[in-house]
Amino acid sequence: VLSHPGSITPFGLLWRIACGHGLNKWPFDGLIINKLKTVSVVATTLVLLNNAAIARCPKNLDFTKRFLASEQSVHLCQAYAGKVLLVVNTASYCGFTRQYRGLEALYQQYREAGLVVLGFPSNDFLQEPRSEDKVREFCSLTYNVKFPMFEKTRVAKRHADPFYQALANQSGDYPRWNFHKYLLDRQGNVVASYGSSVKPDDESLISTIESNL
């Protein structure tokens, strides 16, 4: 890229700032340097706030999880702290698989109020043998699932993922089958645990969700 004879390239400006050369000789140096300082302060503040948020993270949410069929991961505190969460282990070949539809309806009804449904496919009960790509395709095409879905996860007591261990330790319940549900309040505490047969439109489930929103 060609520069105007009287101009300075971004690399040149950074070099001059780093070396401290001629900062008072170019009319716009002070303005640009101040802008760079402002950007630096903002970036530093965001990092500090992020670190502070993680430091205050409830232990049940102090985990990093990968999104379904994706290389992108998220720290649960960063993404969902302050939300009411319904955590569900899912499967495609189960008699309760139709609960996907009710879970999505629940998510759409209460998401603006602060509810997030988190789905964790699991083959612990031998009813989710699909690859993650196939699980995502099935959820999207069959049930139009929009709530966040995560990597395939071990949930049964013997081999449970650390996230599920934390939920089970507080609730006293490990999933015994697909579509077990944990409800977490805005502070990240497990306030209720529901077995597979409890449907997403169950009155007691909805009442507990509403009381925590």
C-alpha positions in Angstrom: 0.0 0.0 0.0 1.4 3.4 -1.0 1.5 6.2 1.5 1.2 9.9 0.9 4.7 11.5 1.1 3.7 13.4 4.2 1.8 10.5 5.9 2.9 7.8 8.2 2.0 4.1 8.0 0.3 2.4 10.9 3.5 0.3 11.4 5.6 3.4 11.3 3.4 5.1 13.9 3.6 2.1 16.2 7.4 2.0 15.8 7.6 5.7 16.6 5.5 5.3 19.7 7.5 2.3 20.8 10.8 4.1 20.3 9.6 7.5 21.5 10.9 9.3 18.4 9.4 12.6 17.1 6.1 12.3 19.0 5.8 16.0 19.3 6.7 16.8 15.7 3.8 15.4 13.8 0.6 17.4 14.2 -1.7 14.3 14.7 0.6 12.2 16.8 -1.0 13.3 20.1 -4.5 12.7 18.9 -3.7 9.2 17.7 -1.7 8.3 20.7 -4.6 9.4 23.0 -6.9 7.2 21.0 -4.5 4.2 21.3 -4.3 4.8 25.0 -8.1 4.9 25.2 -8.4 1.6 23.3 -5.8 0.1 25.6 -7.6 1.2 28.8 -11.0 -0.2 27.5 -9.4 -3.5 26.6 -7.7 -3.8 29.9 -10.9 -2.9 31.7 -12.8 -5.6 29.8 -10.2 -8.2 30.7 -10.3 -7.2 34.4 -14.1 -7.4 34.4 -14.1 -10.7 32.7 -11.5 -12.1 35.2 -13.6 -10.7 38.1 -16.7 -12.4 36.8 -15.0 -15.7 36.5 -13.6 -15.3 40.0 -17.2 -14.9 41.3 -18.4 -17.8 39.3 -20.7 -20.2 41.1 -19.0 -23.6 41.2 -21.8 -25.3 39.3 -21.1 -23.0 36.3 -17.3 -23.0 36.5 -16.8 -25.1 33.4 -15.9 -24.6 29.8 -18.1 -26.5 27.3 -17.9 -26.9 23.5 -21.0 -26.2 21.4 -22.4 -29.2 19.5 -20.6 -30.1 16.3 -18.4 -27.0 16.7 -14.9 -26.0 17.6 -16.2 -23.1 19.6 -16.3 -23.4 23.4 -17.8 -21.2 26.0 -17.3 -20.7 29.8 -20.7 -21.3 31.3 -20.3 -18.4 33.7 -19.4 -15.9 31.0 -22.4 -17.0 28.9 -25.1 -17.8 31.4 -24.4 -16.3 34.8 -27.4 -14.5 36.1 -29.8 -16.7 34.0 -32.2 -19.3 35.1 -31.0 -22.6 33.5 -32.7 -25.8 32.6 -30.0 -28.4 32.0 -31.2 -31.5 30.1 -29.4 -34.6 28.9 -30.9 -35.5 25.5 -31.0 -38.5 23.1 -32.4 -39.0 19.6 -33.6 -42.6 19.9 -35.6 -42.4 23.1 -39.3 -42.5 24.0 -38.8 -39.1 25.6 -37.2 -37.6 22.5 -40.4 -35.7 21.7 -39.7 -33.6 24.7 -37.4 -31.6 22.4 -40.5 -29.9 21.1 -41.7 -28.9 24.6 -38.2 -27.8 25.7 -38.0 -25.5 22.7 -41.5 -24.1 23.4 -40.5 -23.5 27.0 -37.3 -21.7 25.9 -39.1 -19.5 23.4 -41.8 -18.6 26.0 -39.5 -17.6 28.8 -36.2 -16.7 27.2 -36.9 -12.9 27.3 -37.5 -13.3 31.0 -34.1 -14.9 31.5 -34.6 -18.7 31.0 -32.0 -20.6 29.0 -32.4 -24.3 28.2 -29.0 -26.1 27.8 -29.0 -29.5 26.0 -26.3 -32.1 26.5 -26.6 -35.1 24.2 -25.5 -38.3 25.8 -25.1 -41.9 24.8 -24.8 -43.2 28.3 -28.1 -45.0 27.9 -27.2 -46.2 24.4 -29.8 -44.1 22.7 -27.6 -41.4 21.1 -25.1 -43.2 18.8 -25.2 -40.5 16.2 -22.2 -38.2 15.5 -22.5 -34.7 16.7 -23.1 -33.4 13.2 -26.0 -35.9 12.8 -27.4 -34.9 16.3 -27.4 -31.2 15.3 -29.0 -32.0 12.0 -31.7 -34.1 13.7 -32.5 -31.4 16.3 -32.7 -28.7 13.7 -34.7 -30.5 11.0 -37.0 -32.5 13.3 -37.7 -30.2 16.2 -36.3 -26.8 15.0 -34.2 -26.6 18.2 -32.8 -23.1 18.9 -31.7 -23.4 22.5 -28.0 -24.0 23.0 -26.8 -27.6 22.4 -23.4 -28.8 23.6 -20.9 -31.6 23.0 -21.9 -35.2 23.7 -21.4 -35.6 27.4 -21.2 -38.4 30.0 -23.9 -38.0 32.6 -24.5 -41.3 34.4 -23.0 -41.7 37.9 -20.2 -44.0 37.1 -18.5 -41.8 34.4 -20.2 -38.4 34.8 -18.6 -35.4 33.3 -17.4 -32.9 36.1 -20.2 -30.5 35.2 -22.8 -33.2 35.8 -21.0 -34.3 38.9 -21.4 -30.8 40.3 -25.1 -30.8 39.5 -25.6 -34.2 41.0 -23.6 -33.4 44.1 -25.9 -30.5 44.9 -29.2 -32.1 43.9 -28.5 -35.6 45.2 -29.6 -37.0 41.8 -27.7 -38.3 38.8 -29.6 -38.8 35.6 -31.0 -42.4 35.4 -32.3 -41.9 31.9 -32.4 -39.4 29.1 -34.1 -36.1 29.5 -33.4 -35.7 33.2 -33.7 -32.0 34.1 -31.8 -29.8 36.5 -33.2 -26.3 37.2 -30.6 -23.7 38.4 -31.5 -20.3 39.8 -29.8 -17.0 38.9 -27.1 -17.7 41.5 -26.2 -21.0 39.8 -27.7 -23.2 42.5 -29.7 -26.3 41.7 -33.2 -25.6 43.0 -35.0 -28.6 41.5 -34.3 -31.9 39.8 -36.8 -33.7 37.6 -36.8 -37.2 36.2 -37.3 -38.1 32.6 -41.1 -38.5 32.8 -41.6 -34.9 33.9 -42.6 -33.1 30.7 -41.5 -29.6 29.8 -45.1 -28.4 30.2 -45.5 -29.9 33.7 -47.2 -27.4 36.0 -44.8 -27.9 38.9 -41.8 -27.4 36.6 -43.3 -24.3 35.1 -44.3 -22.9 38.5 -40.7 -23.4 39.8 -39.3 -21.7 36.7 -41.6 -18.7 37.0 -40.8 -18.3 40.7 -37.1 -18.1 39.9 -37.3 -15.7 37.0 
